[in-house]
């Protein structure tokens, strides 16, 4: 069907509301309470518009004026665009004098009791109320009475803090708790100017998805107790990537400062996590900063990269192919696993295995899975199997003890039993561990937050992730904040810790060059370009994966998402 928004012609689908049609056409309309993944409440009234339809003639066809334009009959009262179904030839005035006057009145009403907390509020800089106050309000207050005081600093759980004075009663959190999280414990308390939102008596809002209410709250009423008062958003750099926490392939929006992750929120992907992420995905970043391996080591002594490459290659040449075992990992990227499998082939060994990372205590549900690795499905797409290769990994400790396996290459895995029986261990890991054999070579691997590559989630969706944290060999792919953009070398706020870690595929390629292997891998995409040909991943590229928000490897064709709704974000 055809709609006219302020005279502009757009197309809409059957069943869409006016507001949905506006956003799917790439336009914007002020709103607080509407969210495409939640039911319609229509209580903020910010999306009021004039709505009319063409007058019909006696022959039931639209009447036209002398200029050939439709003669439109408008409904006397303004209508909310979020709850009004779109109809063919509907005319919507979203910026007429009548609409702008109503919008300013709504903003004045919302701001009457709103506190001036902006200087200390975590939402400042990405707040819809701030944005609309600038765009749509009268610019001054006529309210001279004392503002209404409501509960502040109320802990809904150990993760979420609520401020009743900042709340504009949009009810997004109430609807999310009931419709998405499945924990219907939030409700309005009191009415009129004393209204606020509270948790049912004796309850806490502690659902595994509960922190998503912080993302969808359009103001600073809901804040993360983990991030609270850590930084202003304009001081931070932001980038989008894929969470390495589990097999959901959740898309995340990561905020950093001084090359350190401070906050993770949901990034929208209709094919993977939709608009939400689990609390574990949101808070998982902390483990990637602890006990980091920051320099290459041989027998506990720091060495240069080339020395490690050369000596590791020399050691590997001493062993027969059947005495070597390579341990792939569902934690590592497609590119790193492919490089290790290719390296195993060049060594002549058939000893290839991997461990799984299932948490059997996890109660599976929406975005909650037992598989706590991001790329198990990717390993299977590379030709490995649970029956053969996972079984081989489980048998590895006993085979080392018997002396059948003497050399082991470990890719991004934790501590392995019986490594002390091996004569040579190359441990490619992001984290420091005690040397497990008399001849352990340790190579610091970049984490998924520090490297580029691809993961395949549980639904066979292959997605491209990019570096958020800078290393000595890799720039971060982020929109720089003011501190990172304008800080000089002698400014204390621009000082940051940059470690000497490399992507695992690059470490493997570095060793391979000393074993007569002519690998031409300079970028992660060079590795991807080779593996996609070998494993029939059609004509994929990193750019295509970004544009399409991932590609389903089990589908002959995949589609680009129509549009991506963003509730409110920092706009530098």
N, C-alpha and C positions, 0 to 999 in steps of 0.2 A: 504494500500500500504506500501511498505518497502522503507526506506531511509537509507543512510549511512552518519553519521556525524563524520568526522575525523576517519573513519573506524569503528565507533560504529553503530550497526544495531538498528534502531528504527522503530516503526509503526506509520503511519499517516492516517488520514481520508480524504476522498475525499473533495476537496474544501478548504483544509487548505493551508496556505502559509508555506514557509520553517520555518519562525520564530515561527509561531504558533505551528508547529509540534515539534520544538526544545523545547519550553517551556512545552508543554503537555507531553513530554517525561521526564520532570524533569531536563532538561539541561538548560544552560544559554547562552545568546549571547548578547554582548554589543549593546545597543541601547538607544536613547534618545526620538525620536518622536513617536515611535509605542506605542499604547495602545490597548488592546483587545476590548475595548468598543467604540473605536473611529474609524473613517475612516482612511485609510492609506494615509499618505502624502509623506513619503520617502525622506524627505529633510535633515535629519541629517547625513546620509550616514555612521553611525557607524556600521551598521549591514552588511557591504560589506563582501561577501564570494565568494569563488570559487565554481562554480557549473558545474557539468558535468553529462553526461548520458552514459551508456554502448554503445560501438559500436555494430552495428547489422550486422550479417552475411547475406549471400545470402538467407538463409532460414528464415530470419526475427527473429532470436533468438540471444540473447546477446553473444558476443565473449568472450572467457575465455583465460587467459594466461596459461603457463605451470604449474603454481601453483593452477589453478582452480579459480583465482580471475577475476573479470570483467575487461575488457579492456575499460578504461573510456576515453571519449573525453570531455575535458573541454572547456567551452566558454572562448575565449581569455580575455575578460574584466570581472572584478569583478561585481557581481550582488547584489542588496539589498535584503536581506532575507525576509524583511517585506512585499514586494510586489510581490515576485516570487512564483507562485503556485507550490506546491509540486507535483511531478510525481513519478510514480513507478520506483524503482531502481536508483533514483537520488543520486548522490554522492556530498556531500558538504564538502569542506575544510574550517573550521572556524579558524584554527590556523596555517596555512601555512606561510612561510616567506613572500610571496606576500601579504597575508591578513594582517599580523601583521604590515607590512610596511605601508599599506594604512590606517590602524586604527591609527597608530601613527601620520600620516600626518593630518588626520581629527582632532585629539585631538590638535595638534599644531595650526591648523587653528582656532579652537574654542577658544583657550586660548590666541590668539594674542591680542585681545582687551578686554579680560575679566579682571576686576579689582581684585586686591588682597584684597578682602573684607572679606575673611574667618574669621579673628579674630573678626569681628563684625556681621557676617551674621547669621541669625536665622537657615539657612539650614545646617550650618557647623556640620559635624558629621553624617548626613544622606543625603548627596549630591551626586548625581550620577557623577557630574563633578569631585568632589574630588576623588571619588572611581576610576573612569576611568583614572584620571590623574596619580594615583598611579599604576594602573595595566597596562595601555596601552600607556602612553605618553613617550617621550624621556627623561623626567626628568629635562630639562633645556630649556630656551628660547633663540632663536636667534634673537628675535625682539628687536631692540634698539631704534626704533622711539617712539614718544609719542602715547599712546593709544587713540583711538577715544572716545570722550566724548558724552554721550547720556543723555536723561532725567532721573533723579533719584528722588526717593521719590514722585512718581506720584500717587495720590489717585484715583483709579478706582471707588471707592465707599467709604462709611464710614467703610467698613470692610476689604478692600483689598488695599495693597500698591504695586506699580510696580516700578522696577528698571531696566531701559533700558540697562544699562551697563552690568548687570549680565545676561541678557536674551540671550539664544543661538538660538532663533528663531525656536524652535521645532514645534511650532504652536499647541501644545496640547490644550492650553487655547482657541484659536480661534475655534478649532473644537468642543470643549466641549460647548462653548457658543452657537454655531449654532445647534449642533446635539442633545445635551442632555438638556441644560437649555432652549433652544428655544428663546434665546435673542441674535440675531446675530449683536452684536455691536462692536466686536473686529476685528481689521484688521492690516496688515502690513503697515507701513508708510515709505516712501523712499525705496531705494534699495542699494545694495552693502554694504560697511562697515558702512554706516550711517543708516541702517535699524533698526527699533524698532517697538513695538506693541503699538497701541493706541486705545482708545475708541472713537467711532464716535462723532463728534462735537455736543455738547449739550446733550449728553447721559451719563448715569452712568451704570456700570455693577452691578445692584442691584437685580438680580434674586434671588428667595428663595434658589436656589442651587449654587449660584455663588462662594461660598468659597471652593468648591471642586477643583477649579483651583489651589489653594494653595497646595493641596495634590498631584496633578498630575504634577505640575511643577517640572522638574528634578533638577533644580538648585535653587538659592535663589532669583530669579527675582520677585516672587510673595510671599508676606508675609502677615500674619494675623495682622491686626491692634490691635486686642485684645491680641495676644500673643507676639507681637513684643518686643524684648529685655528683655523679662521676665526671660529667663533661657537658658543655654546651654543644649543640649539634653543629654549629658553624665552625667549631674548632676541630671537628672530626672529618675524616675522609670516608667515603662510602663506595661500596662495590657489591655486585651481585655474583653469587657462585652457587655451587651445589653442596649440600651438607654431606660430610663423610660419616655421619653418625650411624646411619642404618640404611636399609635397602629401599626406603620409600623414595629416595631421590629428591628430597625436599629442596625447593629453591629458597635461598636465604639472601637477605639484605644485611650486609655486615658493615658495622661502623668501627673505625679504628682511630687511634690517636697515638702519636709517637711510635708507630709501627707495632701497636699492640691492640688486639681486639677488645673492645669495650662492650659491644652490644650486637646481638643478632636478632633480627625480626624476619617475618615471613615475606618472601617475594612471590608474586602471583604466578602460578603456572597451572592452567586448567587440566593439563595432561598428567600432572604429578600430585602436587599437594593442594591444588586449588588456591585458597586464600590463607591457609592455615599451616602451622608447624607445631610439633609437639614441644612440651616444655624441655624435654631432654635435648632435643635438637638446638633449642634456643640457648641452653646453658652449657652445652658440651665443649665450648671453645677453651675452657680453662685447662683441660688436660693436655692441650697442645702446647702449652707454655711451660710445663713442668718437666724437670729432669731431661732437658734437651741435650742431645749430642751435637756439639758445635764445631768440632774439628775432626778430620780424618785421623785414625789411630791404628797403630800396629803394636800389638802386645801392650796396650795402654799408653804408648808414647805417641805424641802428636807428630804427624808427618804432612808433607805436601801431597796434593792430589795425585800428581804424576808419579810420585814415589809409590803411593798405594796401588795405583793402576799397574805399574810395572812389576812390583813384587808379588801382587796377587796373581797376575798372569803367569809369572815364573813358577809360583807354587802349584797352580792348577795343572801346569804341564807335567808335573811329576806323577800325576795319578792316572790310572786307567779309566776309561769312560764309565765302566760299571761301578767304580769306586766313588763316583761323584753324584751328588743329589742336589737338585735345585728346588727350593721351596717358594712357590708363587704365593700370592696373597689376595684375598677378596677385599683387603683394605686398600691395596694399591690400584692405580689407574689401569685402564686398558693398555695404554702405551708402555707402562713399566712392565706389566705382565707379559706383553708381547715380546718386548726386548729380552726378557729373561728366558722365555721359551725359545726364542731364536738363538740366544747364547748357548742354551743347553744342546741344541741341535749342532752348533758349531763345535762343541766339546765332544759330541758323539754319545752323550749319555741319554738314556731313556728314563732315568730316575727323576721324575717330575711329580710334585705333589702340592697339596695345599690344605690348610686347616679351615674349618668353618667357625663362625662366631655367633652361635645361637644362644640366646638367653631364654632358657626354658621357663623361667619364672615370670616372664613378661606376659601380661594378659592382652592378647591381640585385639585391636579395635581400630577405629579410625585413626590412621597415621601412626599406629602403635604396632610394631612387628617384632617377632622373635629374632630375626636376622639382623645383627648389629654390625653388619659390614655393608659398604656401599656398592660393591662390585662382584658379588658372587655370581650373579647372572652373566656378567661380562666374562668371567673365567669359563663358564660353560659355553659361551658363544665362541671362545677361542679354542674350543675342542677338548678341554679338560672335562672330567666327569667325577661325580661323587663316588661312583662304584670303583673306579680305578685309581684316580689321583688323590682323592681324599683318603682312601684306604692306604695308599702308599705312604702318605704323610703320617698316618697313625702308626704305621709299622716302623717308621724311621728311627725312633729312639732305641728300639730293640736291635735293629740292624747295625746301628753305630756301636752298640755295646758288644755285639758279636764280631765287630771288625769288618763287616761287609761294606759299610760306607765309611770312607775316610776323609772325604772333603764335602763340605756343605755350604751352599750359598742360600742365605735367608733374606727374603724380600719383605720388609716392613711387617714383621711378626714379633710377638712377645718372646718371653723366655722359653726355650725348648729343652726338654729333658735329655740327659745323657750326652750333651755336647762335649763334655770333658773327654769322651772316648774318641772324638774326631781329631785327626791330625791337622786339619785346616778348616777354619770357619771364616767365611766372609759374611758379616752381618750388616746389611744395608737397612739402617733404621733411623728414625727421627729421634729416638730416645736413648739415653745413656744406660748401658747395662754393664754388669761386671763381666769381664772377659770369661767366656765359658770353656775355652780350651787353651792348650799351651800355645796356640798360634792363631789367635783371633784377630781378624782384620775388621775394623769398624769404620763404616762410611756413613756420614750424616746425611740422611735423606730429607728432602723438603717435604713438609706435610701437604695435604690437599689445599690448605689455605695459602701455601707458599709456591704452588706450582700450577701448571696448566695440563689439562688432559681431558679424559672422558670417563664417565661411569655409566654402567647399565643397571637400571633399577630392577626391582622384582617383577615389573610388568614389561620388561624388555625395552624400556625407553632409554635410549642412549642420549646422554646430555653432556654438554661441554662445560667444564669448570675453569675458572681463571684465578690467578694469584691475587690475594687480598693483602698479604704481608710481603714486604720486600726482603729479599736475601741478597747476598753479594753478587749472585749470578742472574737474578731475576727481578725486574721492576714490578711493582704492584699495579694491577689493572683497576684503579679506583678513581673516583672524582675527588680531587684533593680538597681538603678543608683549608681554612685560612692559615692555620699554623703550619701545615705541611707546604702550602703553596708559597707563603711569603716569609717563612722563617729563614734566617741566614745561619751560616755554619756556627757563628758565635752566639746565637740566641739559645738560651737554656731550654725554651719550649720546643726547639726543633731537634734536640738531641734524641736519637733513637737507637735502639739495639738492633743491629743487622748481623745475622749469623751466616756462617759459611756452609750452607747446605745446598745440595744439588738434587734435581729430580732424579728418581731412581733409574729411569731409562738412560739418563746421561751418564750415571756412574757405571752402569753395565756396558754402555757403548765405549766408555773410556778404557775399561779393562779389555774389551773385545779387540780394540785396535792393536793390542800387543799379542794377540793370538791369531794373527794372519786373517783377521776379519776386516773387510773393507766396508764399513758402515757409513753411510752418508746421512747421519742424523744430526742436524744442528738445532732444530726446533721440535717441540712436541708434535706439531702438525706434520712434520716429515715422517715421524713414526706412524702417525695415524693414517697418512696417505698410503703407506706400504701395507699396513694391516687391513685396511678396508678393501684393498684389491685382493689380498690373499683369502679373506674370509667373506667376500661377497657382500659388503655393506653398501651396495649400490653407489650412487654418486654423492656421498655425504661429504661435507666439509664443516669446519668449525663455524664458519659464518652461517651456513644453512641450519646447523643445530641451534645457533643463537636465534636466528629468525623464526624458526619453527617451534622454539621452546622444547627442543628434543625431537627425536624421531623413533618411532616404534619399529624395532628390527624384525618383529613378527608380522608386520603389515607390509603389503606390496606398495602402498601409498599412504602418506600421512598428510595432515592438513595443518596450515598455519592458523593459529588462534585468531578469531575475529577481532577481538579487542581485549586489552588488559586494563581492568579497572584498578585504580590506585586511590585509596581512601584519602590519605594525606601524607605527604613526604616533604622532607627538607628540600627546598628549591634554591640552590646556591646562585 
